[in-house]
């Protein structure tokens, strides 16, 4: 039990700072809200003896954290550039933070190693899920059987393209531009050369829906309501830029035509 341990020495204080920062980074990079990241970091830090005044300040592009230990102030600052959506990691870090008072630093480090190494679903499963989601949007738009088949294929292709682009160093907005262009252009090609009766509008709408930045918009609203205006504006700006990229890519596809 942490309550039975002596206060942290200098080396252990630095290890604790690394553990707390790593937990916060995993949360932020996995799509957690700002308030959740700050609360979790502070909770983990307070679980260890000899620690006082933990302060986490998190924005979409960086994490700053400090606490008092052994008459010293330990401070860490890390810039964040990679984002993904992995709610399983968010849930596991939250669960870990609630058990931190019963764990040692070594146990925390091993648990974080295990969580960080976890891989998401295989790309085949993700692509299939994209196709099924696109089917749902197609049904909402009244697509017929032939249109639904095209919608399903489009959903598969969109997620496969996004997965491929994620493996490169390409900018996220540029990846959205490419995916959005293909989403609007390929149905026009299919109607001209494969199936003249294809409802292009329905296929495009169902495919574009997969690119809409729903998580960024949700986090923007949640952070703003929580008083994290800077993070709310940052997430809202990200969502706005992605929406602009989708609109420009569709416009480019219509201009290019077939």
Secondary structure, 3 states (H helix, E strand, C coil): CHHHCCCCCHHHHHHHHHHHHHHHHHHHHCCCCHHHHHHHHHHHHHCCCCEEEEEEEEECCEEEEEEEECCEEEEEEEECCCCCCCHHHHHHHHHHHHCHHHCCHHHHHHHHHHHHHCCCCCHHHHHHHHHHHHHHHHHHCCCCHHHHHHHHHHHHHHHHHHHHHHCCCCCHHHHHHHHHHHHHHHHHHHHHHCCCCCCHHHHHHHHHHHHCCHHHHHHHHHHHHCCCHHHHHHHHHHHHHHHHHHHHHHHHHHHHCC
